[in-house]
Amino acid sequence: MKNNIKLEDGQELFVGIDLHNKNWHITIRTKDFIIMSANIPPQWMELKKQLDKYPDQKINTVYEAGYFDFWLHDALTEYGVNSIVTPPSLIPTDYGNKVKTDKKDSQKMAQFLSKGILRAVYTPTKEELYLRQVSRRRRQFVRDRTRIQCRIKGELKFFGIDVPPAPSGKWTKDYLKRLKEIKLEDSFAQKSFQYMLKQYEFLNDMVKKQLKLLKILSQKINTENVLKLS
């Protein structure tokens, strides 16, 4: 949907962006009228093409916090617009209206943005995002390690082999050595069991390396912050 509305230089525009993997739906409006509302390919350059059409206007944008994180916010900010990322839980809802579409969502966000009633989440710096992602990756490796530990113990129970009492958290070298000494009757099952033990060792090593990386990155960020304040 497009409207031919004459805009004044410096006039404020409000852009609601509903993000999805297959497409983005954007709504561009003034405080009073919708200028355009349409699907575009899910790419920053496609969104930029739409924003480039309004070089003399003051552009404000909003999208929901979630899967796409903050990289688009960074791109919009560097482009020169006022961008906010808002939590979905704080977007007002219409009473009794449970029909949810991309078009309605983007129009609603643009409208609420024009009224100044949307709250923005804290947008971390790139350094903070890197630190968060490294920390998240370590947690993922820990969860993966726990899963393979459960599979190993389940495999032994499946074959009726008593599982030695395991320490909580990561296994000790002595406990892992006892597991490696277990012999299954079938050579193929034995190989498969050994592969699981190797997978555990790999994940345990990844947890250690990720923790080391996290410490180095954390020290780097703290040092840079001290230098900024000095």
N, CA, C and O of each residue as an XYZ file, in Angstrom:
920
protein
N       0.838     -1.190      0.000
C       0.000      0.000      0.000
C       0.874      1.241      0.000
O       1.769      1.370      0.836
N       0.626      2.153     -0.926
C       1.396      3.382     -1.032
C       0.449      4.560     -1.193
O      -0.553      4.459     -1.901
N       0.754      5.670     -0.546
C      -0.021      6.882     -0.677
C       0.883      7.992     -1.175
O       2.032      8.109     -0.749
N       0.361      8.806     -2.079
C       1.127      9.936     -2.600
C       0.896     11.138     -1.694
O      -0.027     11.923     -1.911
N       1.730     11.271     -0.692
C       1.607     12.350      0.276
C       2.829     13.249      0.149
O       3.963     12.771      0.172
N       2.598     14.532      0.016
C       3.696     15.484     -0.093
C       4.289     15.724      1.285
O       3.580     16.081      2.226
N       5.598     15.525      1.394
C       6.273     15.661      2.683
C       7.099     16.931      2.722
O       7.676     17.348      1.718
N       7.144     17.530      3.880
C       7.969     18.711      4.080
C       9.377     18.293      4.504
O       9.566     17.240      5.112
N      10.351     19.126      4.179
C      11.721     18.853      4.604
C      11.783     18.830      6.128
O      11.231     19.703      6.798
N      12.463     17.821      6.662
C      12.615     17.719      8.100
C      11.431     17.104      8.806
O      11.425     16.986     10.031
N      10.407     16.703      8.028
C       9.229     16.088      8.650
C       9.591     14.710      9.215
O      10.360     13.963      8.610
N       9.034     14.394     10.364
C       9.332     13.110     11.008
C       8.551     11.978     10.363
O       7.356     12.095     10.093
N       9.259     10.872     10.123
C       8.639      9.652      9.632
C       8.861      8.550     10.661
O       9.862      8.535     11.376
N       7.906      7.631     10.717
C       7.960      6.547     11.700
C       7.822      5.225     10.959
O       6.863      5.007     10.219
N       8.795      4.351     11.172
C       8.879      3.106     10.407
C       8.783      1.913     11.346
O       9.628      1.731     12.224
N       7.749      1.101     11.156
C       7.614     -0.147     11.893
C       8.109     -1.291     11.031
O       7.701     -1.428      9.878
N       8.996     -2.120     11.589
C       9.604     -3.214     10.819
C       9.279     -4.536     11.501
O       9.692     -4.775     12.636
N       8.541     -5.389     10.807
C       8.221     -6.720     11.330
C       9.137     -7.725     10.640
O       9.028     -7.938      9.432
N      10.034     -8.341     11.396
C      11.110     -9.152     10.837
C      10.776    -10.635     10.822
O      10.292    -11.190     11.807
N      11.047    -11.269      9.673
C      10.918    -12.709      9.531
C      12.007    -13.195      8.585
O      12.623    -12.402      7.874
N      12.238    -14.499      8.580
C      13.288    -15.047      7.720
C      12.980    -14.876      6.233
O      13.882    -14.591      5.444
N      11.717    -15.048      5.843
C      11.365    -15.035      4.419
C      11.133    -13.634      3.887
O      11.399    -13.365      2.715
N      10.643    -12.739      4.728
C      10.435    -11.365      4.290
C      10.300    -10.459      5.502
O      10.066    -10.918      6.620
N      10.451     -9.176      5.260
C      10.201     -8.165      6.269
C       9.019     -7.330      5.807
O       8.927     -6.980      4.630
N       8.119     -7.010      6.721
C       7.035     -6.098      6.380
C       7.315     -4.765      7.046
O       7.526     -4.696      8.257
N       7.316     -3.697      6.242
C       7.606     -2.383      6.789
C       6.425     -1.446      6.541
O       5.752     -1.511      5.512
N       6.205     -0.596      7.500
C       5.198      0.458      7.371
C       5.883      1.782      7.642
O       6.538      1.953      8.670
N       5.730      2.726      6.710
C       6.291      4.069      6.859
C       5.124      5.043      6.945
O       4.232      5.025      6.097
N       5.129      5.885      7.958
C       4.016      6.797      8.159
C       4.482      8.115      8.766
O       5.567      8.209      9.339
N       3.634      9.124      8.626
C       3.774     10.347      9.397
C       2.959     10.154     10.673
O       2.483      9.053     10.948
N       2.801     11.210     11.439
C       1.950     11.080     12.628
C       0.491     10.882     12.260
O      -0.297     10.364     13.050
N       0.137     11.306     11.034
C      -1.273     11.290     10.643
C      -1.624     10.278      9.565
O      -2.754      9.790      9.526
N      -0.665      9.947      8.677
C      -0.991      9.116      7.531
C       0.054      8.016      7.312
O       1.237      8.182      7.610
N      -0.430      6.889      6.780
C       0.472      5.840      6.321
C       0.922      6.171      4.908
O       0.091      6.400      4.029
N       2.229      6.198      4.684
C       2.779      6.488      3.356
C       2.899      5.220      2.542
O       2.517      5.189      1.373
N       3.427      4.173      3.152
C       3.544      2.892      2.464
C       3.575      1.764      3.480
O       4.021      1.935      4.614
N       3.092      0.609      3.048
C       3.108     -0.586      3.885
C       3.253     -1.771      2.949
O       2.351     -2.051      2.161
N       4.389     -2.477      3.027
C       4.646     -3.522      2.036
C       5.675     -4.515      2.532
O       6.434     -4.234      3.459
N       5.692     -5.694      1.898
C       6.729     -6.693      2.146
C       7.962     -6.354      1.328
O       7.856     -5.884      0.196
N       9.131     -6.595      1.905
C      10.382     -6.443      1.181
C      11.243     -7.679      1.459
O      11.017     -8.362      2.458
N      12.221     -7.982      0.603
C      13.140     -9.086      0.899
C      13.846     -8.846      2.236
O      14.097     -7.696      2.596
N      14.169     -9.909      2.976
C      14.723     -9.771      4.329
C      16.204     -9.410      4.335
O      17.040    -10.193      4.785
N      16.521     -8.226      3.835
C      17.917     -7.795      3.731
C      18.021     -6.316      4.080
O      17.127     -5.527      3.774
N      19.121     -5.956      4.721
C      19.344     -4.564      5.103
C      19.355     -3.652      3.886
O      18.775     -2.567      3.938
N      19.996     -4.056      2.790
C      20.091     -3.192      1.618
C      18.720     -2.921      1.015
O      18.494     -1.850      0.452
N      17.796     -3.883      1.124
C      16.436     -3.669      0.618
C      15.698     -2.645      1.481
O      14.950     -1.810      0.974
N      15.922     -2.725      2.785
C      15.328     -1.736      3.682
C      15.940     -0.361      3.428
O      15.235      0.648      3.433
N      17.241     -0.326      3.210
C      17.936      0.935      2.936
C      17.377      1.596      1.674
O      17.251      2.820      1.622
N      17.041      0.798      0.661
C      16.471      1.360     -0.569
C      15.192      2.128     -0.283
O      14.939      3.175     -0.879
N      14.384      1.598      0.638
C      13.139      2.272      0.987
C      13.416      3.557      1.768
O      12.770      4.580      1.541
N      14.377      3.497      2.685
C      14.694      4.679      3.489
C      15.366      5.765      2.650
O      15.226      6.955      2.930
N      16.102      5.338      1.612
C      16.778      6.303      0.738
C      15.795      7.212      0.007
O      16.179      8.269     -0.493
N      14.542      6.808     -0.056
C      13.534      7.609     -0.758
C      13.131      8.864      0.026
O      12.412      9.727     -0.479
N      13.615      8.943      1.279
C      13.224     10.065      2.135
C      14.466     10.746      2.718
O      14.657     10.761      3.934
N      15.315     11.312      1.838
C      16.587     11.881      2.307
C      16.426     13.159      3.122
O      17.331     13.531      3.870
N      15.285     13.836      2.988
C      15.103     15.124      3.660
C      14.213     15.035      4.896
O      13.857     16.053      5.490
N      13.858     13.809      5.276
C      12.989     13.628      6.428
C      13.766     13.046      7.617
O      14.807     12.411      7.447
N      13.244     13.274      8.801
C      13.828     12.704     10.014
C      13.160     11.354     10.267
O      11.964     11.293     10.553
N      13.933     10.277     10.161
C      13.370      8.929     10.200
C      13.578      8.284     11.573
O      14.671      8.316     12.139
N      12.500      7.702     12.083
C      12.535      6.921     13.326
C      12.082      5.498     13.003
O      11.098      5.312     12.288
N      12.784      4.503     13.518
C      12.430      3.114     13.230
C      12.276      2.310     14.511
O      12.814      2.665     15.560
N      11.531      1.223     14.400
C      11.369      0.314     15.538
C      11.179     -1.099     15.023
O      10.521     -1.311     14.004
N      11.754     -2.069     15.724
C      11.446     -3.477     15.506
C      11.532     -4.199     16.836
O      12.101     -3.689     17.801
N      10.955     -5.400     16.874
C      10.882     -6.148     18.122
C      12.204     -6.835     18.439
O      12.884     -7.342     17.547
N      12.554     -6.843     19.708
C      13.729     -7.591     20.157
C      13.450     -9.081     19.998
O      12.326     -9.538     20.203
N      14.479     -9.830     19.635
C      14.284    -11.268     19.473
C      15.357    -11.908     18.625
O      16.550    -11.666     18.812
N      14.917    -12.728     17.693
C      15.804    -13.583     16.906
C      16.893    -12.798     16.167
O      18.026    -13.266     16.054
N      16.552    -11.605     15.663
C      17.504    -10.851     14.842
C      18.471    -10.017     15.671
O      19.370     -9.378     15.124
N      18.293    -10.020     16.959
C      19.206     -9.375     17.886
C      19.386     -7.898     17.533
O      18.401     -7.216     17.248
N      20.645     -7.378     17.546
C      20.846     -5.934     17.444
C      21.646     -5.483     16.220
O      21.945     -4.296     16.090
N      21.995     -6.400     15.326
C      22.817     -5.978     14.188
C      22.075     -4.985     13.297
O      22.685     -4.064     12.754
N      20.751     -5.168     13.142
C      19.982     -4.241     12.308
C      19.905     -2.868     12.974
O      19.955     -1.843     12.294
N      19.787     -2.846     14.287
C      19.798     -1.578     15.023
C      21.105     -0.835     14.759
O      21.103      0.376     14.541
N      22.221     -1.565     14.779
C      23.522     -0.949     14.513
C      23.571     -0.386     13.100
O      24.068      0.719     12.882
N      23.046     -1.161     12.126
C      23.050     -0.701     10.728
C      22.193      0.553     10.565
O      22.586      1.490      9.870
N      21.034      0.570     11.199
C      20.139      1.732     11.113
C      20.764      2.960     11.768
O      20.670      4.071     11.245
N      21.400      2.749     12.910
C      22.031      3.863     13.616
C      23.175      4.442     12.787
O      23.310      5.660     12.672
N      23.996      3.565     12.210
C      25.094      4.026     11.361
C      24.569      4.734     10.111
O      25.217      5.640      9.588
N      23.404      4.320      9.641
C      22.782      4.959      8.483
C      22.331      6.380      8.822
O      22.260      7.242      7.947
N      22.029      6.614     10.098
C      21.684      7.961     10.515
C      20.259      8.158     10.977
O      19.807      9.296     11.107
N      19.536      7.072     11.231
C      18.163      7.218     11.705
C      18.116      6.962     13.201
O      19.051      6.409     13.780
N      17.031      7.366     13.812
C      16.808      7.106     15.231
C      16.135      5.743     15.357
O      14.964      5.596     15.009
N      16.863      4.752     15.849
C      16.359      3.383     15.904
C      16.166      2.939     17.342
O      17.008      3.201     18.202
N      15.047      2.263     17.599
C      14.866      1.623     18.899
C      14.472      0.162     18.668
O      13.861     -0.186     17.658
N      14.840     -0.674     19.633
C      14.429     -2.080     19.646
C      13.525     -2.232     20.864
O      13.927     -1.934     21.989
N      12.316     -2.692     20.631
C      11.333     -2.728     21.716
C      10.996     -4.152     22.122
O      10.934     -5.024     21.256
N      10.777     -4.424     23.400
C      10.398     -5.770     23.840
C       8.965     -6.091     23.431
O       8.072     -5.277     23.666
N       8.718     -7.258     22.824
C       7.360     -7.619     22.381
C       6.332     -7.582     23.517
O       5.166     -7.252     23.300
N       6.777     -7.921     24.720
C       5.842     -7.995     25.850
C       5.276     -6.643     26.248
O       4.252     -6.575     26.928
N       5.938     -5.554     25.829
C       5.491     -4.219     26.225
C       4.792     -3.471     25.104
O       4.472     -2.291     25.250
N       4.549     -4.153     23.973
C       3.796     -3.519     22.893
C       2.313     -3.621     23.229
O       1.811     -4.726     23.438
N       1.598     -2.500     23.286
C       0.163     -2.549     23.625
C      -0.617     -3.426     22.652
O      -0.305     -3.474     21.462
N      -1.617     -4.107     23.155
C      -2.451     -4.962     22.312
C      -3.875     -4.430     22.291
O      -4.352     -3.823     23.249
N      -4.543     -4.681     21.154
C      -5.938     -4.273     21.020
C      -6.826     -5.290     21.709
O      -6.729     -6.485     21.427
N      -7.677     -4.844     22.596
C      -8.557     -5.742     23.345
C      -9.489     -6.478     22.384
O     -10.162     -5.852     21.566
N      -9.526     -7.795     22.485
C     -10.436     -8.596     21.672
C      -9.952     -8.882     20.272
O     -10.579     -9.657     19.550
N      -8.831     -8.265     19.863
C      -8.312     -8.495     18.510
C      -7.148     -9.469     18.577
O      -6.023     -9.079     18.886
N      -7.418    -10.736     18.286
C      -6.393    -11.764     18.380
C      -5.793    -12.118     17.028
O      -4.918    -12.980     16.948
N      -6.252    -11.463     15.962
C      -5.718    -11.728     14.632
C      -4.373    -11.030     14.500
O      -4.274     -9.813     14.658
N      -3.342    -11.812     14.209
C      -1.984    -11.277     14.146
C      -1.419    -11.509     12.740
O      -1.347    -12.647     12.274
N      -1.019    -10.422     12.069
C      -0.394    -10.526     10.756
C       0.823     -9.623     10.725
O       0.944     -8.697     11.527
N       1.739     -9.902      9.778
C       2.939     -9.079      9.653
C       2.575     -7.628      9.349
O       3.164     -6.695      9.894
N       1.580     -7.460      8.457
C       1.150     -6.109      8.067
C       0.622     -5.344      9.271
O       0.996     -4.193      9.496
N      -0.252     -5.987     10.044
C      -0.819     -5.324     11.216
C       0.257     -5.013     12.248
O       0.241     -3.955     12.876
N       1.193     -5.947     12.417
C       2.254     -5.745     13.411
C       3.122     -4.544     13.059
O       3.427     -3.723     13.924
N       3.522     -4.436     11.789
C       4.379     -3.316     11.394
C       3.612     -1.995     11.468
O       4.171     -0.972     11.863
N       2.334     -2.017     11.089
C       1.528     -0.798     11.159
C       1.318     -0.370     12.608
O       1.356      0.817     12.931
N       1.098     -1.348     13.464
C       0.895     -1.056     14.883
C       2.156     -0.464     15.499
O       2.082      0.504     16.256
N       3.322     -1.044     15.178
C       4.567     -0.528     15.730
C       4.834      0.891     15.245
O       5.255      1.748     16.022
N       4.586      1.142     13.943
C       4.799      2.490     13.401
C       3.870      3.493     14.076
O       4.282      4.609     14.390
N       2.616      3.096     14.300
C       1.654      3.984     14.944
C       2.046      4.295     16.385
O       2.017      5.451     16.808
N       2.414      3.249     17.141
C       2.800      3.459     18.529
C       4.087      4.276     18.626
O       4.258      5.073     19.548
N       4.991      4.068     17.661
C       6.229      4.846     17.640
C       5.917      6.327     17.420
O       6.521      7.198     18.046
N       4.968      6.599     16.521
C       4.610      7.993     16.240
C       3.988      8.670     17.451
O       4.052      9.893     17.581
N       3.383      7.878     18.345
C       2.758      8.427     19.553
C       3.717      8.466     20.736
O       3.389      9.004     21.794
N       4.909      7.891     20.551
C       5.916      7.924     21.603
C       5.614      7.048     22.792
O       6.000      7.370     23.916
N       4.919      5.929     22.558
C       4.519      5.080     23.696
C       5.252      3.737     23.721
O       4.881      2.840     24.479
N       6.277      3.601     22.906
C       7.049      2.356     22.913
C       8.305      2.523     23.754
O       8.960      3.565     23.717
N       8.629      1.484     24.510
C       9.841      1.500     25.318
C      10.944      0.741     24.595
O      10.687     -0.249     23.911
N      12.161      1.212     24.754
C      13.308      0.574     24.100
C      14.067     -0.292     25.094
O      14.217      0.075     26.260
N      14.547     -1.443     24.630
C      15.431     -2.261     25.452
C      16.830     -1.677     25.377
O      17.146     -0.904     24.473
N      17.660     -2.051     26.328
C      19.059     -1.623     26.289
C      19.752     -2.295     25.114
O      19.669     -3.512     24.954
N      20.426     -1.515     24.303
C      21.152     -2.073     23.156
C      22.641     -2.135     23.497
O      23.295     -1.098     23.615
N      23.171     -3.331     23.652
C      24.577     -3.478     24.037
C      25.530     -3.049     22.935
O      25.172     -3.015     21.757
N      26.736     -2.727     23.337
C      27.784     -2.410     22.363
C      28.207     -3.692     21.653
O      27.861     -4.791     22.085
N      28.955     -3.545     20.565
C      29.432     -4.720     19.854
C      30.318     -5.576     20.747
O      30.268     -6.805     20.689
N      31.136     -4.918     21.582
C      32.014     -5.669     22.484
C      31.193     -6.484     23.474
O      31.523     -7.633     23.768
N      30.123     -5.883     23.987
C      29.254     -6.598     24.917
C      28.537     -7.758     24.233
O      28.319     -8.808     24.838
N      28.169     -7.559     22.959
C      27.539     -8.639     22.203
C      28.491     -9.804     22.003
O      28.098    -10.965     22.118
N      29.754     -9.487     21.701
C      30.749    -10.546     21.526
C      30.927    -11.332     22.814
O      30.986    -12.561     22.805
N      31.011    -10.596     23.933
C      31.179    -11.247     25.230
C      29.974    -12.127     25.542
O      30.122    -13.241     26.045
N      28.784    -11.620     25.241
C      27.560    -12.379     25.489
C      27.520    -13.646     24.637
O      27.108    -14.706     25.107
N      27.951    -13.527     23.383
C      27.899    -14.682     22.493
C      28.910    -15.751     22.906
O      28.610    -16.943     22.849
N      30.094    -15.334     23.317
C      31.090    -16.297     23.784
C      30.591    -17.008     25.039
O      30.770    -18.217     25.184
N      29.967    -16.258     25.944
C      29.406    -16.848     27.160
C      28.272    -17.811     26.816
O      28.156    -18.886     27.404
N      27.432    -17.408     25.851
C      26.322    -18.276     25.423
C      26.856    -19.570     24.808
O      26.302    -20.644     25.041
N      27.930    -19.466     24.023
C      28.498    -20.657     23.396
C      29.041    -21.621     24.431
O      28.912    -22.835     24.278
N      29.654    -21.084     25.499
C      30.154    -21.965     26.561
C      28.997    -22.721     27.203
O      29.100    -23.925     27.442
N      27.894    -22.023     27.486
C      26.732    -22.693     28.085
C      26.185    -23.777     27.175
O      25.744    -24.827     27.643
N      26.214    -23.521     25.881
C      25.748    -24.527     24.923
C      26.633    -25.773     24.967
O      26.134    -26.898     24.948
N      27.942    -25.563     25.024
C      28.858    -26.696     25.097
C      28.651    -27.485     26.394
O      28.727    -28.714     26.397
N      28.390    -26.772     27.494
C      28.147    -27.454     28.772
C      26.887    -28.312     28.671
O      26.869    -29.451     29.138
N      25.830    -27.762     28.060
C      24.599    -28.540     27.890
C      24.830    -29.752     26.991
O      24.314    -30.837     27.259
N      25.604    -29.564     25.925
C      25.910    -30.684     25.019
C      26.707    -31.760     25.748
O      26.496    -32.956     25.545
N      27.623    -31.315     26.597
C      28.428    -32.274     27.363
C      27.546    -33.079     28.310
O      27.735    -34.285     28.467
N      26.589    -32.415     28.936
C      25.662    -33.107     29.838
C      24.828    -34.135     29.074
O      24.574    -35.230     29.577
N      24.406    -33.783     27.866
C      23.599    -34.709     27.057
C      24.394    -35.965     26.707
O      23.862    -37.072     26.784
N      25.657    -35.807     26.325
C      26.441    -36.978     25.944
C      26.767    -37.816     27.173
O      26.903    -39.035     27.064
N      26.894    -37.197     28.326
C      27.082    -37.958     29.566
C      25.860    -38.852     29.822
O      25.998    -40.015     30.199
N      24.672    -38.289     29.613
C      23.446    -39.068     29.807
C      23.356    -40.209     28.796
O      22.907    -41.306     29.129
N      23.783    -39.947     27.562
C      23.739    -40.992     26.531
C      24.695    -42.131     26.875
O      24.369    -43.304     26.691
N      25.867    -41.777     27.370
C      26.854    -42.797     27.727
C      26.323    -43.683     28.845
O      26.415    -44.908     28.767
N      25.767    -43.068     29.884
C      25.219    -43.856     30.993
C      24.009    -44.674     30.543
O      23.809    -45.801     30.997
N      23.204    -44.095     29.646
C      22.062    -44.827     29.107
C      22.487    -46.021     28.275
O      21.838    -47.067     28.307
N      23.573    -45.873     27.529
C      24.095    -46.973     26.717
C      24.517    -48.141     27.601
O      24.236    -49.299     27.294
N      25.192    -47.825     28.696
C      25.652    -48.880     29.603
C      24.474    -49.585     30.278
O      24.483    -50.805     30.438
N      23.470    -48.814     30.669
C      22.287    -49.421     31.279
C      21.547    -50.306     30.272
O      20.995    -51.347     30.630
N      21.545    -49.874     29.007
C      20.874    -50.634     27.949
C      21.471    -52.037     27.824
O      20.757    -53.004     27.562
N      22.780    -52.134     28.013
C      23.459    -53.426     27.911
C      23.598    -54.114     29.266
O      24.296    -55.122     29.379
N      22.941    -53.579     30.295
C      22.954    -54.223     31.605
C      24.265    -54.089     32.340
O      24.581    -54.916     33.195
N      25.026    -53.079     32.031
C      26.320    -52.859     32.692
C      26.134    -51.833     33.796
O      25.614    -50.742     33.565
N      26.560    -52.192     34.992
C      26.432    -51.265     36.113
C      27.265    -50.009     35.856
O      28.452    -50.086     35.538
N      26.630    -48.874     35.999
C      27.321    -47.605     35.769
C      27.977    -47.158     37.069
O      27.296    -47.031     38.086
N      29.278    -46.920     37.056
C      29.933    -46.421     38.272
C      29.319    -45.094     38.702
O      28.965    -44.283     37.846
N      29.183    -44.849     40.007
C      28.647    -43.558     40.473
C      29.455    -42.405     39.876
O      30.678    -42.356     40.011
N      28.751    -41.475     39.211
C      29.441    -40.391     38.519
C      29.486    -39.143     39.377
O      28.519    -38.841     40.076
N      30.598    -38.409     39.339
C      30.660    -37.124     40.043
C      29.761    -36.118     39.334
O      29.512    -36.246     38.135
N      29.283    -35.139     40.053
C      28.447    -34.112     39.438
C      29.304    -33.212     38.543
O      30.494    -33.016     38.792
N      28.683    -32.680     37.512
C      29.433    -31.828     36.587
C      30.313    -32.643     35.672
O      29.958    -33.758     35.292
N      31.447    -32.100     35.319
C      32.340    -32.831     34.411
C      32.947    -34.031     35.132
O      33.126    -34.024     36.350
N      33.255    -35.048     34.355
C      33.825    -36.261     34.923
C      35.307    -36.099     35.199
O      36.013    -35.387     34.485
N      35.766    -36.767     36.243
C      37.193    -36.746     36.563
C      37.944    -37.642     35.596
O      37.346    -38.467     34.904
N      39.244    -37.477     35.555
C      40.082    -38.314     34.685
C      39.972    -39.784     35.090
O      39.924    -40.668     34.234
N      39.934    -40.038     36.393
C      39.825    -41.421     36.873
C      38.506    -42.047     36.448
O      38.468    -43.212     36.053
N      37.428    -41.281     36.525
C      36.115    -41.819     36.142
C      36.084    -42.106     34.644
O      35.572    -43.141     34.218
N      36.630    -41.197     33.850
C      36.658    -41.395     32.402
C      37.532    -42.601     32.049
O      37.231    -43.344     31.115
N      38.616    -42.788     32.805
C      39.487    -43.940     32.573
C      38.729    -45.238     32.833
O      38.892    -46.204     32.088
N      37.912    -45.274     33.864
C      37.110    -46.472     34.179
C      36.118    -46.764     33.060
O      35.875    -47.922     32.722
N      35.552    -45.719     32.494
C      34.613    -45.903     31.381
C      35.316    -46.466     30.153
O      34.766    -47.304     29.438
N      36.534    -45.998     29.917
C      37.295    -46.469     28.754
C      37.700    -47.931     28.901
O      37.957    -48.610     27.907
N      37.756    -48.411     30.122
C      38.141    -49.805     30.360
C      36.986    -50.780     30.185
O      37.187    -51.995     30.163
N      35.771    -50.240     30.058
C      34.597    -51.105     29.876
C      34.633    -51.732     28.481
O      34.865    -51.039     27.491
N      34.404    -53.030     28.410
C      34.413    -53.741     27.143
C      33.031    -54.337     26.871
O      32.479    -55.065     27.696
N      32.497    -54.018     25.720
C      31.221    -54.595     25.291
C      31.479    -55.842     24.462
O      32.527    -55.954     23.827
N      30.550    -56.767     24.457
C      30.744    -58.045     23.753
C      30.819    -57.859     22.242
O      31.601    -58.535     21.574
N      30.018    -56.955     21.702
C      29.976    -56.746     20.256
C      30.984    -55.670     19.854
O      31.027    -54.599     20.458
N      31.797    -55.958     18.828
C      32.846    -55.026     18.416
C      32.273    -53.724     17.864
O      32.850    -52.655     18.062
N      31.117    -53.814     17.160
C      30.513    -52.603     16.600
C      29.951    -51.712     17.716
O      30.102    -50.491     17.688
N      29.301    -52.352     18.698
C      28.787    -51.600     19.838
C      29.930    -50.976     20.631
O      29.802    -49.874     21.166
N      31.049    -51.695     20.699
C      32.222    -51.170     21.407
C      32.769    -49.925     20.717
O      33.120    -48.942     21.369
N      32.837    -49.983     19.373
C      33.319    -48.831     18.611
C      32.399    -47.631     18.812
O      32.855    -46.505     19.016
N      31.098    -47.894     18.750
C      30.116    -46.827     18.917
C      30.233    -46.194     20.303
O      30.124    -44.977     20.454
N      30.456    -47.038     21.308
C      30.616    -46.546     22.676
C      31.873    -45.682     22.798
O      31.871    -44.659     23.484
N      32.934    -46.103     22.130
C      34.177    -45.332     22.153
C      34.003    -43.973     21.476
O      34.581    -42.976     21.908
N      33.202    -43.945     20.413
C      32.942    -42.676     19.725
C      32.249    -41.690     20.669
O      32.545    -40.495     20.657
N      31.322    -42.204     21.488
C      30.644    -41.327     22.444
C      31.613    -40.788     23.482
O      31.529    -39.623     23.872
N      32.532    -41.635     23.928
C      33.542    -41.165     24.882
C      34.428    -40.088     24.264
O      34.798    -39.119     24.928
N      34.762    -40.265     22.992
C      35.565    -39.253     22.303
C      34.784    -37.948     22.148
O      35.344    -36.856     22.248
N      33.483    -38.084     21.903
C      32.653    -36.886     21.797
C      32.604    -36.152     23.129
O      32.638    -34.922     23.165
N      32.525    -36.905     24.226
C      32.546    -36.273     25.541
C      33.861    -35.519     25.738
O      33.859    -34.375     26.193
N      34.984    -36.157     25.397
C      36.292    -35.518     25.567
C      36.400    -34.253     24.722
O      36.957    -33.245     25.158
N      35.859    -34.321     23.505
C      35.881    -33.149     22.624
C      35.089    -31.990     23.238
O      35.567    -30.856     23.281
N      33.882    -32.285     23.708
C      33.044    -31.238     24.284
C      33.646    -30.689     25.572
O      33.556    -29.492     25.841
N      34.256    -31.558     26.363
C      34.908    -31.108     27.584
C      36.050    -30.151     27.258
O      36.268    -29.160     27.955
N      36.770    -30.466     26.187
C      37.860    -29.596     25.740
C      37.316    -28.257     25.239
O      37.916    -27.210     25.481
N      36.173    -28.295     24.537
C      35.561    -27.063     24.035
C      35.103    -26.169     25.178
O      35.222    -24.946     25.094
N      34.579    -26.770     26.251
C      34.164    -25.994     27.417
C      35.363    -25.258     28.002
O      35.269    -24.077     28.339
N      36.486    -25.954     28.122
C      37.704    -25.345     28.667
C      38.196    -24.206     27.784
O      38.538    -23.131     28.276
N      38.230    -24.450     26.476
C      38.723    -23.424     25.554
C      37.806    -22.208     25.520
O      38.267    -21.070     25.437
N      36.502    -22.464     25.584
C      35.558    -21.352     25.561
C      35.655    -20.514     26.821
O      35.519    -19.291     26.774
N      35.892    -21.175     27.954
C      36.067    -20.456     29.217
C      37.320    -19.592     29.169
O      37.319    -18.455     29.640
N      38.383    -20.134     28.599
C      39.621    -19.375     28.453
C      39.402    -18.166     27.552
O      39.881    -17.069     27.839
N      38.675    -18.378     26.462
C      38.370    -17.294     25.536
C      37.527    -16.219     26.218
O      37.733    -15.025     26.003
N      36.589    -16.653     27.029
C      35.718    -15.730     27.751
C      36.519    -14.856     28.716
O      36.269    -13.656     28.827
N      37.477    -15.458     29.408
C      38.295    -14.708     30.352
C      39.154    -13.669     29.629
O      39.283    -12.532     30.082
N      39.739    -14.075     28.500
C      40.585    -13.154     27.733
C      39.761    -11.985     27.203
O      40.178    -10.831     27.292
N      38.592    -12.290     26.653
C      37.731    -11.244     26.100
C      37.236    -10.312     27.197
O      37.170     -9.098     27.004
N      36.887    -10.878     28.348
C      36.416    -10.066     29.470
C      37.502     -9.116     29.957
O      37.235     -7.949     30.242
N      38.728     -9.622     30.049
C      39.856     -8.779     30.465
C      40.113     -7.668     29.459
O      40.427     -6.538     29.833
N      39.976     -7.998     28.183
C      40.201     -7.011     27.118
C      39.181     -5.878     27.213
O      39.533     -4.702     27.116
N      37.903     -6.249     27.405
C      36.849     -5.242     27.498
C      37.031     -4.379     28.736
O      36.853     -3.162     28.675
N      37.388     -5.003     29.872
C      37.602     -4.244     31.105
C      38.769     -3.276     30.956
O      38.709     -2.149     31.446
N      39.827     -3.712     30.284
C      40.986     -2.853     30.064
C      40.616     -1.665     29.188
O      41.023     -0.537     29.465
N      39.838     -1.916     28.121
C      39.427     -0.841     27.235
C      38.540      0.169     27.946
O      38.634      1.369     27.691
N      37.672     -0.316     28.845
C      36.787      0.581     29.596
C      37.593      1.463     30.551
O      37.280      2.639     30.733
N      38.627      0.886     31.157
C      39.481      1.662     32.053
C      40.199      2.765     31.281
O      40.306      3.899     31.747
N      40.691      2.410     30.080
C      41.397      3.383     29.252
C      40.478      4.523     28.818
O      40.912      5.671     28.718
N      39.195      4.202     28.557
C      38.238      5.237     28.150
C      37.990      6.225     29.288
O      37.787      7.417     29.058
N      38.008      5.708     30.526
C      37.739      6.571     31.675
C      38.942      7.345     32.151
O      38.809      8.316     32.895
N      40.134      6.914     31.721
C      41.360      7.578     32.203
C      41.677      8.845     31.426
O      42.672      9.511     31.712
